[in-house]
């Protein structure tokens, strides 16, 4: 009879810790706009202008509360104006610092973006993403 935890219990805890870590890191990277492909899109995407039509906090935060590096997720509706093409709207989310900085997504503000030519709803915001 064993006195300590079984191998299955240890493996279960390791698996659980791995899943929690994966989703924590994934959510953090998603919030910072650094999902795979963002850097590439900034390099290879089609340059366009975007106008902020809506910017609302989602209620989601990334990082420890009270931490100077805490980020707040903002739901955005952007009007994308590609060169020589009609404008269209895109819904996306980005995260902004909760302290020390103002929200860079004021309604009416214009942003530089890069658009994926094969999927125009996929955008990267120049100066923020990557």
N, CA, C and O atoms as a GROMACS GRO file, in nm:
protein
  520
    1UNK      N    1   0.083  -0.117   0.000
    1UNK     CA    2   0.000   0.000   0.000
    1UNK      C    3   0.089   0.125   0.000
    1UNK      O    4   0.184   0.135   0.078
    2UNK      N    5   0.057   0.219  -0.087
    2UNK     CA    6   0.138   0.340  -0.099
    2UNK      C    7   0.092   0.446   0.001
    2UNK      O    8  -0.026   0.454   0.035
    3UNK      N    9   0.187   0.524   0.047
    3UNK     CA   10   0.156   0.632   0.140
    3UNK      C   11   0.141   0.766   0.069
    3UNK      O   12   0.076   0.857   0.121
    4UNK      N   13   0.200   0.780  -0.049
    4UNK     CA   14   0.198   0.906  -0.121
    4UNK      C   15   0.095   0.905  -0.234
    4UNK      O   16   0.021   0.809  -0.251
    5UNK      N   17   0.092   1.014  -0.311
    5UNK     CA   18  -0.001   1.022  -0.424
    5UNK      C   19   0.039   0.922  -0.532
    5UNK      O   20   0.156   0.891  -0.551
    6UNK      N   21  -0.061   0.873  -0.603
    6UNK     CA   22  -0.035   0.778  -0.710
    6UNK      C   23   0.017   0.851  -0.834
    6UNK      O   24   0.006   0.973  -0.844
    7UNK      N   25   0.072   0.775  -0.925
    7UNK     CA   26   0.122   0.832  -1.050
    7UNK      C   27   0.008   0.897  -1.128
    7UNK      O   28   0.028   1.002  -1.189
    8UNK      N   29  -0.109   0.838  -1.127
    8UNK     CA   30  -0.224   0.897  -1.196
    8UNK      C   31  -0.263   1.031  -1.136
    8UNK      O   32  -0.298   1.123  -1.209
    9UNK      N   33  -0.257   1.043  -1.005
    9UNK     CA   34  -0.288   1.171  -0.941
    9UNK      C   35  -0.185   1.277  -0.980
    9UNK      O   36  -0.221   1.391  -1.008
   10UNK      N   37  -0.060   1.239  -0.981
   10UNK     CA   38   0.047   1.333  -1.020
   10UNK      C   39   0.030   1.374  -1.166
   10UNK      O   40   0.038   1.493  -1.198
   11UNK      N   41   0.006   1.277  -1.254
   11UNK     CA   42  -0.016   1.310  -1.395
   11UNK      C   43  -0.137   1.399  -1.414
   11UNK      O   44  -0.135   1.491  -1.496
   12UNK      N   45  -0.243   1.372  -1.339
   12UNK     CA   46  -0.363   1.456  -1.347
   12UNK      C   47  -0.335   1.599  -1.307
   12UNK      O   48  -0.381   1.692  -1.373
   13UNK      N   49  -0.260   1.618  -1.200
   13UNK     CA   50  -0.225   1.752  -1.156
   13UNK      C   51  -0.135   1.823  -1.257
   13UNK      O   52  -0.153   1.942  -1.283
   14UNK      N   53  -0.040   1.751  -1.313
   14UNK     CA   54   0.049   1.809  -1.414
   14UNK      C   55  -0.033   1.850  -1.537
   14UNK      O   56  -0.013   1.958  -1.591
   15UNK      N   57  -0.124   1.764  -1.580
   15UNK     CA   58  -0.209   1.795  -1.695
   15UNK      C   59  -0.297   1.916  -1.667
   15UNK      O   60  -0.308   2.005  -1.750
   16UNK      N   61  -0.358   1.920  -1.550
   16UNK     CA   62  -0.442   2.033  -1.512
   16UNK      C   63  -0.362   2.162  -1.510
   16UNK      O   64  -0.407   2.265  -1.561
   17UNK      N   65  -0.243   2.157  -1.451
   17UNK     CA   66  -0.157   2.276  -1.446
   17UNK      C   67  -0.120   2.321  -1.587
   17UNK      O   68  -0.116   2.441  -1.615
   18UNK      N   69  -0.091   2.226  -1.675
   18UNK     CA   70  -0.057   2.259  -1.813
   18UNK      C   71  -0.173   2.326  -1.886
   18UNK      O   72  -0.153   2.424  -1.958
   19UNK      N   73  -0.292   2.274  -1.868
   19UNK     CA   74  -0.411   2.332  -1.933
   19UNK      C   75  -0.436   2.473  -1.881
   19UNK      O   76  -0.462   2.565  -1.959
   20UNK      N   77  -0.430   2.491  -1.750
   20UNK     CA   78  -0.451   2.623  -1.691
   20UNK      C   79  -0.345   2.721  -1.742
   20UNK      O   80  -0.378   2.833  -1.779
   21UNK      N   81  -0.221   2.679  -1.743
   21UNK     CA   82  -0.113   2.765  -1.792
   21UNK      C   83  -0.133   2.801  -1.938
   21UNK      O   84  -0.116   2.916  -1.977
   22UNK      N   85  -0.168   2.703  -2.020
   22UNK     CA   86  -0.190   2.728  -2.162
   22UNK      C   87  -0.297   2.834  -2.183
   22UNK      O   88  -0.275   2.931  -2.256
   23UNK      N   89  -0.413   2.817  -2.118
   23UNK     CA   90  -0.521   2.912  -2.140
   23UNK      C   91  -0.492   3.048  -2.078
   23UNK      O   92  -0.537   3.150  -2.129
   24UNK      N   93  -0.417   3.051  -1.969
   24UNK     CA   94  -0.377   3.179  -1.910
   24UNK      C   95  -0.285   3.254  -2.005
   24UNK      O   96  -0.305   3.373  -2.030
   25UNK      N   97  -0.185   3.187  -2.057
   25UNK     CA   98  -0.092   3.249  -2.150
   25UNK      C   99  -0.163   3.287  -2.279
   25UNK      O  100  -0.143   3.397  -2.331
   26UNK      N  101  -0.248   3.198  -2.331
   26UNK     CA  102  -0.322   3.227  -2.455
   26UNK      C  103  -0.408   3.351  -2.437
   26UNK      O  104  -0.408   3.439  -2.523
   27UNK      N  105  -0.481   3.359  -2.327
   27UNK     CA  106  -0.568   3.473  -2.303
   27UNK      C  107  -0.485   3.600  -2.288
   27UNK      O  108  -0.523   3.706  -2.339
   28UNK      N  109  -0.373   3.590  -2.219
   28UNK     CA  110  -0.285   3.706  -2.202
   28UNK      C  111  -0.232   3.755  -2.337
   28UNK      O  112  -0.233   3.874  -2.365
   29UNK      N  113  -0.187   3.662  -2.419
   29UNK     CA  114  -0.135   3.700  -2.550
   29UNK      C  115  -0.246   3.755  -2.638
   29UNK      O  116  -0.225   3.851  -2.712
   30UNK      N  117  -0.364   3.694  -2.631
   30UNK     CA  118  -0.477   3.742  -2.709
   30UNK      C  119  -0.510   3.885  -2.668
   30UNK      O  120  -0.537   3.970  -2.753
   31UNK      N  121  -0.508   3.911  -2.539
   31UNK     CA  122  -0.538   4.045  -2.490
   31UNK      C  123  -0.438   4.148  -2.535
   31UNK      O  124  -0.473   4.265  -2.554
   32UNK      N  125  -0.317   4.107  -2.552
   32UNK     CA  126  -0.213   4.200  -2.596
   32UNK      C  127  -0.202   4.205  -2.748
   32UNK      O  128  -0.116   4.274  -2.801
   33UNK      N  129  -0.289   4.133  -2.816
   33UNK     CA  130  -0.286   4.135  -2.961
   33UNK      C  131  -0.168   4.064  -3.020
   33UNK      O  132  -0.127   4.097  -3.132
   34UNK      N  133  -0.111   3.967  -2.950
   34UNK     CA  134   0.011   3.902  -2.996
   34UNK      C  135  -0.013   3.756  -3.032
   34UNK      O  136   0.075   3.672  -3.013
   35UNK      N  137  -0.129   3.727  -3.083
   35UNK     CA  138  -0.156   3.591  -3.126
   35UNK      C  139  -0.069   3.559  -3.247
   35UNK      O  140  -0.025   3.650  -3.318
   36UNK      N  141  -0.045   3.432  -3.271
   36UNK     CA  142   0.036   3.396  -3.388
   36UNK      C  143  -0.021   3.462  -3.514
   36UNK      O  144  -0.142   3.460  -3.538
   37UNK      N  145   0.067   3.518  -3.592
   37UNK     CA  146   0.025   3.580  -3.717
   37UNK      C  147   0.018   3.732  -3.710
   37UNK      O  148   0.020   3.797  -3.814
   38UNK      N  149   0.009   3.789  -3.590
   38UNK     CA  150  -0.002   3.935  -3.581
   38UNK      C  151   0.124   4.004  -3.634
   38UNK      O  152   0.114   4.099  -3.712
   39UNK      N  153   0.241   3.956  -3.594
   39UNK     CA  154   0.365   4.018  -3.643
   39UNK      C  155   0.376   4.005  -3.794
   39UNK      O  156   0.414   4.099  -3.863
   40UNK      N  157   0.342   3.886  -3.844
   40UNK     CA  158   0.348   3.863  -3.988
   40UNK      C  159   0.250   3.955  -4.060
   40UNK      O  160   0.282   4.012  -4.164
   41UNK      N  161   0.130   3.969  -4.004
   41UNK     CA  162   0.030   4.056  -4.066
   41UNK      C  163   0.078   4.201  -4.068
   41UNK      O  164   0.053   4.272  -4.164
   42UNK      N  165   0.146   4.244  -3.962
   42UNK     CA  166   0.200   4.379  -3.961
   42UNK      C  167   0.304   4.398  -4.072
   42UNK      O  168   0.318   4.509  -4.124
   43UNK      N  169   0.375   4.293  -4.106
   43UNK     CA  170   0.478   4.302  -4.210
   43UNK      C  171   0.421   4.285  -4.350
   43UNK      O  172   0.469   4.350  -4.444
   44UNK      N  173   0.320   4.200  -4.365
   44UNK     CA  174   0.274   4.164  -4.500
   44UNK      C  175   0.134   4.213  -4.534
   44UNK      O  176   0.092   4.203  -4.649
   45UNK      N  177   0.062   4.266  -4.436
   45UNK     CA  178  -0.076   4.308  -4.460
   45UNK      C  179  -0.086   4.432  -4.547
   45UNK      O  180   0.012   4.505  -4.567
   46UNK      N  181  -0.206   4.455  -4.598
   46UNK     CA  182  -0.235   4.572  -4.680
   46UNK      C  183  -0.262   4.690  -4.587
   46UNK      O  184  -0.346   4.681  -4.498
   47UNK      N  185  -0.191   4.800  -4.608
   47UNK     CA  186  -0.209   4.919  -4.524
   47UNK      C  187  -0.347   4.979  -4.549
   47UNK      O  188  -0.393   4.988  -4.663
   48UNK      N  189  -0.412   5.020  -4.440
   48UNK     CA  190  -0.545   5.081  -4.449
   48UNK      C  191  -0.562   5.175  -4.330
   48UNK      O  192  -0.481   5.176  -4.237
   49UNK      N  193  -0.667   5.254  -4.335
   49UNK     CA  194  -0.704   5.340  -4.223
   49UNK      C  195  -0.826   5.278  -4.156
   49UNK      O  196  -0.905   5.210  -4.219
   50UNK      N  197  -0.838   5.302  -4.028
   50UNK     CA  198  -0.955   5.255  -3.953
   50UNK      C  199  -1.005   5.368  -3.864
   50UNK      O  200  -0.926   5.443  -3.807
   51UNK      N  201  -1.136   5.377  -3.854
   51UNK     CA  202  -1.198   5.476  -3.766
   51UNK      C  203  -1.272   5.400  -3.657
   51UNK      O  204  -1.347   5.307  -3.685
   52UNK      N  205  -1.251   5.440  -3.532
   52UNK     CA  206  -1.317   5.375  -3.419
   52UNK      C  207  -1.463   5.421  -3.416
   52UNK      O  208  -1.492   5.539  -3.396
   53UNK      N  209  -1.555   5.325  -3.436
   53UNK     CA  210  -1.698   5.355  -3.431
   53UNK      C  211  -1.755   5.329  -3.292
   53UNK      O  212  -1.841   5.403  -3.245
   54UNK      N  213  -1.706   5.225  -3.227
   54UNK     CA  214  -1.749   5.190  -3.091
   54UNK      C  215  -1.630   5.136  -3.013
   54UNK      O  216  -1.543   5.070  -3.070
   55UNK      N  217  -1.627   5.166  -2.884
   55UNK     CA  218  -1.523   5.112  -2.794
   55UNK      C  219  -1.586   5.095  -2.657
   55UNK      O  220  -1.614   5.193  -2.588
   56UNK      N  221  -1.608   4.970  -2.617
   56UNK     CA  222  -1.673   4.940  -2.490
   56UNK      C  223  -1.590   4.839  -2.411
   56UNK      O  224  -1.545   4.739  -2.468
   57UNK      N  225  -1.569   4.862  -2.282
   57UNK     CA  226  -1.502   4.761  -2.199
   57UNK      C  227  -1.584   4.632  -2.196
   57UNK      O  228  -1.707   4.636  -2.190
   58UNK      N  229  -1.516   4.518  -2.202
   58UNK     CA  230  -1.586   4.389  -2.198
   58UNK      C  231  -1.605   4.339  -2.055
   58UNK      O  232  -1.685   4.249  -2.031
   59UNK      N  233  -1.531   4.396  -1.962
   59UNK     CA  234  -1.534   4.347  -1.824
   59UNK      C  235  -1.424   4.246  -1.796
   59UNK      O  236  -1.408   4.203  -1.682
   60UNK      N  237  -1.347   4.209  -1.898
   60UNK     CA  238  -1.236   4.116  -1.880
   60UNK      C  239  -1.106   4.192  -1.854
   60UNK      O  240  -1.080   4.297  -1.914
   61UNK      N  241  -1.027   4.138  -1.763
   61UNK     CA  242  -0.898   4.196  -1.730
   61UNK      C  243  -0.790   4.090  -1.742
   61UNK      O  244  -0.817   3.971  -1.726
   62UNK      N  245  -0.669   4.133  -1.770
   62UNK     CA  246  -0.554   4.044  -1.782
   62UNK      C  247  -0.449   4.093  -1.684
   62UNK      O  248  -0.420   4.213  -1.678
   63UNK      N  249  -0.392   4.003  -1.608
   63UNK     CA  250  -0.293   4.041  -1.508
   63UNK      C  251  -0.357   4.051  -1.371
   63UNK      O  252  -0.479   4.037  -1.357
   64UNK      N  253  -0.275   4.075  -1.270
   64UNK     CA  254  -0.321   4.082  -1.132
   64UNK      C  255  -0.384   4.216  -1.102
   64UNK      O  256  -0.330   4.320  -1.140
   65UNK      N  257  -0.499   4.215  -1.034
   65UNK     CA  258  -0.566   4.339  -0.999
   65UNK      C  259  -0.475   4.426  -0.915
   65UNK      O  260  -0.411   4.377  -0.822
   66UNK      N  261  -0.468   4.553  -0.948
   66UNK     CA  262  -0.382   4.645  -0.875
   66UNK      C  263  -0.241   4.650  -0.930
   66UNK      O  264  -0.164   4.739  -0.895
   67UNK      N  265  -0.206   4.556  -1.016
   67UNK     CA  266  -0.075   4.551  -1.079
   67UNK      C  267  -0.066   4.664  -1.181
   67UNK      O  268  -0.163   4.690  -1.253
   68UNK      N  269   0.048   4.730  -1.188
   68UNK     CA  270   0.062   4.840  -1.283
   68UNK      C  271   0.060   4.792  -1.427
   68UNK      O  272   0.047   4.872  -1.520
   69UNK      N  273   0.071   4.661  -1.448
   69UNK     CA  274   0.069   4.606  -1.583
   69UNK      C  275  -0.065   4.542  -1.617
   69UNK      O  276  -0.074   4.469  -1.716
   70UNK      N  277  -0.168   4.567  -1.537
   70UNK     CA  278  -0.299   4.507  -1.564
   70UNK      C  279  -0.357   4.569  -1.691
   70UNK      O  280  -0.345   4.689  -1.716
   71UNK      N  281  -0.421   4.484  -1.770
   71UNK     CA  282  -0.481   4.527  -1.896
   71UNK      C  283  -0.631   4.504  -1.891
   71UNK      O  284  -0.679   4.408  -1.831
   72UNK      N  285  -0.705   4.595  -1.955
   72UNK     CA  286  -0.850   4.583  -1.966
   72UNK      C  287  -0.885   4.557  -2.112
   72UNK      O  288  -0.835   4.626  -2.201
   73UNK      N  289  -0.972   4.458  -2.136
   73UNK     CA  290  -1.013   4.426  -2.272
   73UNK      C  291  -1.121   4.523  -2.319
   73UNK      O  292  -1.217   4.551  -2.246
   74UNK      N  293  -1.105   4.574  -2.440
   74UNK     CA  294  -1.200   4.667  -2.501
   74UNK      C  295  -1.256   4.602  -2.627
   74UNK      O  296  -1.180   4.555  -2.712
   75UNK      N  297  -1.389   4.601  -2.639
   75UNK     CA  298  -1.454   4.553  -2.762
   75UNK      C  299  -1.463   4.671  -2.858
   75UNK      O  300  -1.512   4.778  -2.822
   76UNK      N  301  -1.416   4.650  -2.979
   76UNK     CA  302  -1.410   4.758  -3.077
   76UNK      C  303  -1.494   4.725  -3.200
   76UNK      O  304  -1.504   4.609  -3.242
   77UNK      N  305  -1.554   4.828  -3.256
   77UNK     CA  306  -1.610   4.820  -3.390
   77UNK      C  307  -1.533   4.926  -3.469
   77UNK      O  308  -1.538   5.045  -3.438
   78UNK      N  309  -1.463   4.880  -3.572
   78UNK     CA  310  -1.381   4.969  -3.654
   78UNK      C  311  -1.436   4.975  -3.795
   78UNK      O  312  -1.480   4.874  -3.850
   79UNK      N  313  -1.433   5.093  -3.854
   79UNK     CA  314  -1.465   5.107  -3.996
   79UNK      C  315  -1.331   5.107  -4.070
   79UNK      O  316  -1.251   5.199  -4.056
   80UNK      N  317  -1.309   5.003  -4.149
   80UNK     CA  318  -1.184   4.988  -4.223
   80UNK      C  319  -1.200   5.051  -4.360
   80UNK      O  320  -1.297   5.024  -4.431
   81UNK      N  321  -1.104   5.136  -4.398
   81UNK     CA  322  -1.106   5.198  -4.530
   81UNK      C  323  -0.979   5.156  -4.604
   81UNK      O  324  -0.875   5.222  -4.595
   82UNK      N  325  -0.989   5.043  -4.679
   82UNK     CA  326  -0.872   5.001  -4.757
   82UNK      C  327  -0.853   5.093  -4.878
   82UNK      O  328  -0.947   5.158  -4.922
   83UNK      N  329  -0.732   5.098  -4.930
   83UNK     CA  330  -0.709   5.181  -5.048
   83UNK      C  331  -0.788   5.126  -5.167
   83UNK      O  332  -0.786   5.006  -5.193
   84UNK      N  333  -0.856   5.214  -5.236
   84UNK     CA  334  -0.928   5.180  -5.360
   84UNK      C  335  -1.036   5.074  -5.341
   84UNK      O  336  -1.066   5.000  -5.434
   85UNK      N  337  -1.094   5.065  -5.221
   85UNK     CA  338  -1.201   4.968  -5.194
   85UNK      C  339  -1.303   5.034  -5.102
   85UNK      O  340  -1.272   5.129  -5.031
   86UNK      N  341  -1.427   4.982  -5.104
   86UNK     CA  342  -1.527   5.039  -5.014
   86UNK      C  343  -1.496   5.008  -4.867
   86UNK      O  344  -1.433   4.908  -4.834
   87UNK      N  345  -1.542   5.096  -4.781
   87UNK     CA  346  -1.523   5.078  -4.636
   87UNK      C  347  -1.613   4.965  -4.586
   87UNK      O  348  -1.718   4.937  -4.644
   88UNK      N  349  -1.569   4.901  -4.478
   88UNK     CA  350  -1.647   4.796  -4.414
   88UNK      C  351  -1.616   4.796  -4.265
   88UNK      O  352  -1.516   4.852  -4.222
   89UNK      N  353  -1.704   4.733  -4.186
   89UNK     CA  354  -1.687   4.729  -4.040
   89UNK      C  355  -1.629   4.596  -3.995
   89UNK      O  356  -1.657   4.491  -4.053
   90UNK      N  357  -1.548   4.602  -3.890
   90UNK     CA  358  -1.488   4.484  -3.828
   90UNK      C  359  -1.507   4.494  -3.677
   90UNK      O  360  -1.490   4.601  -3.619
   91UNK      N  361  -1.544   4.382  -3.615
   91UNK     CA  362  -1.549   4.374  -3.469
   91UNK      C  363  -1.424   4.301  -3.422
   91UNK      O  364  -1.387   4.198  -3.477
   92UNK      N  365  -1.361   4.354  -3.318
   92UNK     CA  366  -1.240   4.294  -3.263
   92UNK      C  367  -1.227   4.333  -3.117
   92UNK      O  368  -1.305   4.415  -3.068
   93UNK      N  369  -1.132   4.278  -3.048
   93UNK     CA  370  -1.102   4.319  -2.911
   93UNK      C  371  -0.952   4.346  -2.900
   93UNK      O  372  -0.871   4.284  -2.968
   94UNK      N  373  -0.919   4.438  -2.812
   94UNK     CA  374  -0.780   4.466  -2.778
   94UNK      C  375  -0.776   4.498  -2.630
   94UNK      O  376  -0.879   4.527  -2.569
   95UNK      N  377  -0.658   4.494  -2.573
   95UNK     CA  378  -0.642   4.525  -2.431
   95UNK      C  379  -0.556   4.650  -2.416
   95UNK      O  380  -0.460   4.671  -2.490
   96UNK      N  381  -0.593   4.730  -2.318
   96UNK     CA  382  -0.520   4.853  -2.289
   96UNK      C  383  -0.483   4.854  -2.141
   96UNK      O  384  -0.554   4.796  -2.060
   97UNK      N  385  -0.373   4.920  -2.106
   97UNK     CA  386  -0.336   4.930  -1.965
   97UNK      C  387  -0.445   5.002  -1.885
   97UNK      O  388  -0.509   5.094  -1.936
   98UNK      N  389  -0.464   4.960  -1.761
   98UNK     CA  390  -0.567   5.022  -1.677
   98UNK      C  391  -0.515   5.142  -1.600
   98UNK      O  392  -0.594   5.220  -1.548
   99UNK      N  393  -0.385   5.158  -1.592
   99UNK     CA  394  -0.332   5.273  -1.519
   99UNK      C  395  -0.216   5.336  -1.595
   99UNK      O  396  -0.140   5.268  -1.664
  100UNK      N  397  -0.207   5.466  -1.581
  100UNK     CA  398  -0.095   5.536  -1.639
  100UNK      C  399  -0.110   5.573  -1.785
  100UNK      O  400  -0.031   5.651  -1.838
  101UNK      N  401  -0.210   5.518  -1.852
  101UNK     CA  402  -0.231   5.547  -1.993
  101UNK      C  403  -0.378   5.574  -2.017
  101UNK      O  404  -0.464   5.523  -1.946
  102UNK      N  405  -0.407   5.654  -2.118
  102UNK     CA  406  -0.546   5.674  -2.156
  102UNK      C  407  -0.584   5.571  -2.261
  102UNK      O  408  -0.497   5.514  -2.328
  103UNK      N  409  -0.711   5.549  -2.276
  103UNK     CA  410  -0.762   5.454  -2.375
  103UNK      C  411  -0.730   5.507  -2.514
  103UNK      O  412  -0.776   5.616  -2.550
  104UNK      N  413  -0.653   5.434  -2.594
  104UNK     CA  414  -0.618   5.482  -2.728
  104UNK      C  415  -0.730   5.466  -2.829
  104UNK      O  416  -0.712   5.497  -2.947
  105UNK      N  417  -0.846   5.417  -2.785
  105UNK     CA  418  -0.954   5.385  -2.878
  105UNK      C  419  -1.075   5.476  -2.860
  105UNK      O  420  -1.188   5.427  -2.853
  106UNK      N  421  -1.054   5.605  -2.852
  106UNK     CA  422  -1.167   5.697  -2.842
  106UNK      C  423  -1.249   5.693  -2.970
  106UNK      O  424  -1.195   5.682  -3.080
  107UNK      N  425  -1.381   5.702  -2.954
  107UNK     CA  426  -1.471   5.700  -3.070
  107UNK      C  427  -1.434   5.816  -3.162
  107UNK      O  428  -1.418   5.929  -3.118
  108UNK      N  429  -1.422   5.786  -3.290
  108UNK     CA  430  -1.385   5.885  -3.390
  108UNK      C  431  -1.236   5.888  -3.422
  108UNK      O  432  -1.195   5.944  -3.524
  109UNK      N  433  -1.156   5.827  -3.337
  109UNK     CA  434  -1.011   5.827  -3.360
  109UNK      C  435  -0.978   5.744  -3.483
  109UNK      O  436  -1.040   5.641  -3.508
  110UNK      N  437  -0.880   5.790  -3.559
  110UNK     CA  438  -0.834   5.715  -3.676
  110UNK      C  439  -0.705   5.642  -3.641
  110UNK      O  440  -0.618   5.695  -3.572
  111UNK      N  441  -0.695   5.520  -3.692
  111UNK     CA  442  -0.581   5.433  -3.665
  111UNK      C  443  -0.524   5.381  -3.796
  111UNK      O  444  -0.595   5.369  -3.895
  112UNK      N  445  -0.395   5.351  -3.794
  112UNK     CA  446  -0.334   5.278  -3.905
  112UNK      C  447  -0.350   5.130  -3.877
  112UNK      O  448  -0.322   5.085  -3.766
  113UNK      N  449  -0.393   5.055  -3.977
  113UNK     CA  450  -0.408   4.910  -3.961
  113UNK      C  451  -0.346   4.840  -4.080
  113UNK      O  452  -0.320   4.900  -4.184
  114UNK      N  453  -0.324   4.711  -4.063
  114UNK     CA  454  -0.284   4.623  -4.172
  114UNK      C  455  -0.393   4.517  -4.183
  114UNK      O  456  -0.438   4.462  -4.083
  115UNK      N  457  -0.434   4.489  -4.306
  115UNK     CA  458  -0.545   4.398  -4.333
  115UNK      C  459  -0.491   4.275  -4.405
  115UNK      O  460  -0.408   4.286  -4.495
  116UNK      N  461  -0.539   4.159  -4.365
  116UNK     CA  462  -0.505   4.034  -4.432
  116UNK      C  463  -0.580   4.032  -4.565
  116UNK      O  464  -0.703   4.034  -4.567
  117UNK      N  465  -0.508   4.028  -4.676
  117UNK     CA  466  -0.570   4.032  -4.809
  117UNK      C  467  -0.664   3.914  -4.832
  117UNK      O  468  -0.762   3.928  -4.905
  118UNK      N  469  -0.636   3.799  -4.772
  118UNK     CA  470  -0.721   3.682  -4.793
  118UNK      C  471  -0.836   3.673  -4.692
  118UNK      O  472  -0.929   3.596  -4.712
  119UNK      N  473  -0.830   3.752  -4.585
  119UNK     CA  474  -0.936   3.755  -4.485
  119UNK      C  475  -0.946   3.898  -4.431
  119UNK      O  476  -0.883   3.930  -4.330
  120UNK      N  477  -1.023   3.984  -4.498
  120UNK     CA  478  -1.026   4.126  -4.461
  120UNK      C  479  -1.076   4.156  -4.320
  120UNK      O  480  -1.060   4.268  -4.271
  121UNK      N  481  -1.137   4.057  -4.253
  121UNK     CA  482  -1.181   4.078  -4.115
  121UNK      C  483  -1.066   4.060  -4.016
  121UNK      O  484  -1.081   4.091  -3.898
  122UNK      N  485  -0.954   4.009  -4.063
  122UNK     CA  486  -0.836   3.990  -3.978
  122UNK      C  487  -0.747   4.113  -3.994
  122UNK      O  488  -0.697   4.141  -4.103
  123UNK      N  489  -0.730   4.186  -3.884
  123UNK     CA  490  -0.652   4.310  -3.889
  123UNK      C  491  -0.548   4.312  -3.778
  123UNK      O  492  -0.560   4.242  -3.677
  124UNK      N  493  -0.447   4.394  -3.798
  124UNK     CA  494  -0.349   4.425  -3.695
  124UNK      C  495  -0.343   4.577  -3.686
  124UNK      O  496  -0.344   4.646  -3.788
  125UNK      N  497  -0.336   4.628  -3.565
  125UNK     CA  498  -0.330   4.772  -3.545
  125UNK      C  499  -0.184   4.814  -3.533
  125UNK      O  500  -0.113   4.768  -3.444
  126UNK      N  501  -0.141   4.901  -3.623
  126UNK     CA  502  -0.002   4.947  -3.627
  126UNK      C  503   0.027   5.026  -3.499
  126UNK      O  504  -0.051   5.112  -3.459
  127UNK      N  505   0.139   4.994  -3.436
  127UNK     CA  506   0.179   5.062  -3.314
  127UNK      C  507   0.122   5.001  -3.187
  127UNK      O  508   0.159   5.042  -3.077
  128UNK      N  509   0.032   4.903  -3.201
  128UNK     CA  510  -0.025   4.838  -3.083
  128UNK      C  511  -0.003   4.688  -3.086
  128UNK      O  512   0.040   4.630  -2.986
  129UNK      N  513  -0.030   4.626  -3.198
  129UNK     CA  514  -0.017   4.480  -3.209
  129UNK      C  515   0.126   4.441  -3.240
  129UNK      O  516   0.197   4.510  -3.313
  130UNK      N  517   0.166   4.328  -3.184
  130UNK     CA  518   0.297   4.272  -3.214
  130UNK      C  519   0.401   4.338  -3.134
  130UNK      O  520   0.518   4.304  -3.145
   0.00000   0.00000   0.00000
